[in-house]
Amino acid sequence: MDIQRRSLFKIAAGGALLVTGGSFLAGENGFMWNLWHQLRYRLTLNAAPAKNSDIISKKQGVETVLYSRSQHTDILKLNPMAGRIWEMCDGSHRVSDMILRIGNRFDVVTSECTRDVLFTIANLQQRGLILI
């Protein structure tokens, strides 16, 4: 094999290794992907979310309705569990504490409660209703 073919082979082999190595590290089940999501999960559990000051809540039966002062409109209706999570978003309750309290109050399995609380927190944050 002459020098040009060897160089071309090295470039191709290096590219293949780069692609497979990159997918190992960054793919959905890759090492870095898992590490990142574990870190995000731990950071989220230690976060103490606080309500956006523009949003107020009012009770309507068993539901909690979130109202925007600046838009003068209802934004979201929350079921009893999500309403309790909203109430605890005062900047002093950590997400991990919310999971324990919600699980005890609504008699929910810890894994399901964790999923529901994290989903609700993420949803409220994405809508700009709470700050983490």
C-alpha positions as CSV (number, residue, x, y, z in Angstrom):
1,M,0.0,0.0,0.0
2,D,1.5,3.3,-0.9
3,I,1.6,6.4,1.3
4,Q,-1.4,8.1,-0.3
5,R,-3.6,5.0,0.1
6,R,-2.4,4.5,3.7
7,S,-3.2,8.2,4.5
8,L,-6.6,7.9,3.0
9,F,-7.3,4.7,4.9
10,K,-6.2,6.4,8.2
11,I,-8.6,9.3,7.5
12,A,-11.5,6.9,6.8
13,A,-10.7,4.8,9.8
14,G,-10.4,7.8,12.0
15,G,-13.7,9.2,10.7
16,A,-15.4,5.9,11.5
17,L,-14.0,5.8,15.0
18,L,-15.1,9.4,15.5
19,V,-18.7,8.7,14.5
20,T,-19.0,5.5,16.5
21,G,-17.2,7.0,19.5
22,G,-19.4,10.1,19.3
23,S,-22.5,8.0,19.2
24,F,-21.3,6.0,22.2
25,L,-20.8,9.2,24.2
26,A,-23.7,11.4,22.9
27,G,-26.3,8.9,21.8
28,E,-29.6,8.5,23.7
29,N,-28.1,5.6,25.7
30,G,-24.6,6.8,25.6
31,F,-22.4,7.4,28.7
32,M,-22.4,11.2,28.5
33,W,-26.1,11.4,27.9
34,N,-26.8,9.3,31.0
35,L,-24.3,11.3,33.0
36,W,-25.9,14.5,31.9
37,H,-29.5,13.4,32.8
38,Q,-28.4,12.0,36.2
39,L,-26.8,15.4,37.0
40,R,-29.9,17.3,35.8
41,Y,-32.1,15.0,37.9
42,R,-30.0,15.6,41.0
43,L,-29.9,19.4,40.4
44,T,-33.6,19.4,40.0
45,L,-34.2,17.5,43.2
46,N,-32.2,20.1,45.2
47,A,-33.9,23.1,43.5
48,A,-36.4,25.2,45.4
49,P,-38.8,26.6,42.8
50,A,-40.5,30.0,43.3
51,K,-43.6,31.3,41.7
52,N,-43.5,34.0,39.0
53,S,-44.8,37.2,40.7
54,D,-47.1,37.9,37.8
55,I,-49.1,34.7,38.5
56,I,-51.8,34.4,41.2
57,S,-53.9,31.4,42.0
58,K,-57.5,31.0,43.0
59,K,-59.4,27.9,44.0
60,Q,-62.4,26.7,41.9
61,G,-63.8,23.6,43.6
62,V,-61.0,21.1,43.8
63,E,-59.0,22.8,41.0
64,T,-56.5,25.6,41.3
65,V,-56.7,28.2,38.5
66,L,-53.5,30.2,37.7
67,Y,-54.2,33.7,36.5
68,S,-51.9,36.2,34.9
69,R,-52.1,39.7,36.2
70,S,-50.4,41.2,33.1
71,Q,-52.5,39.3,30.5
72,H,-55.7,39.5,32.6
73,T,-56.6,35.9,31.8
74,D,-56.6,32.4,33.2
75,I,-53.6,30.5,32.1
76,L,-53.9,27.0,33.5
77,K,-56.1,24.8,35.6
78,L,-54.4,22.4,38.0
79,N,-55.7,19.2,39.5
80,P,-55.4,18.8,43.3
81,M,-52.0,17.2,43.2
82,A,-50.6,19.9,40.8
83,G,-52.3,22.6,42.8
84,R,-50.5,21.3,46.0
85,I,-47.2,21.4,44.1
86,W,-47.9,25.0,43.0
87,E,-48.6,26.0,46.6
88,M,-45.3,24.5,47.7
89,C,-43.4,26.5,45.0
90,D,-42.5,29.3,47.4
91,G,-38.7,29.2,47.2
92,S,-38.3,27.3,50.5
93,H,-39.4,23.8,49.6
94,R,-37.0,21.7,47.6
95,V,-38.4,19.4,44.9
96,S,-37.2,16.3,46.9
97,D,-39.3,17.6,49.9
98,M,-42.3,18.1,47.6
99,I,-42.0,14.5,46.5
100,L,-42.1,13.2,50.0
101,R,-45.0,15.4,51.1
102,I,-47.1,14.8,48.0
103,G,-46.5,11.1,48.2
104,N,-47.7,11.0,51.8
105,R,-50.7,13.3,51.2
106,F,-52.0,11.6,48.1
107,D,-50.9,8.0,49.0
108,V,-48.8,7.6,45.8
109,V,-45.9,5.2,45.1
110,T,-42.6,7.1,45.3
111,S,-41.6,6.4,41.7
112,E,-44.9,7.6,40.3
113,C,-44.9,10.6,42.7
114,T,-41.4,11.5,41.6
115,R,-42.4,11.3,37.9
116,D,-45.5,13.4,38.5
117,V,-43.8,16.1,40.6
118,L,-40.8,16.4,38.1
119,F,-43.2,16.5,35.2
120,T,-45.4,19.2,36.8
121,I,-42.3,21.3,37.8
122,A,-40.9,21.0,34.3
123,N,-44.2,22.0,32.8
124,L,-44.7,25.0,35.1
125,Q,-41.1,26.1,34.4
126,Q,-41.4,25.7,30.7
127,R,-44.6,27.9,30.7
128,G,-42.7,30.6,32.8
129,L,-44.9,30.2,35.8
130,I,-42.2,29.2,38.2
131,L,-38.5,30.0,38.4
132,I,-35.9,27.5,39.4
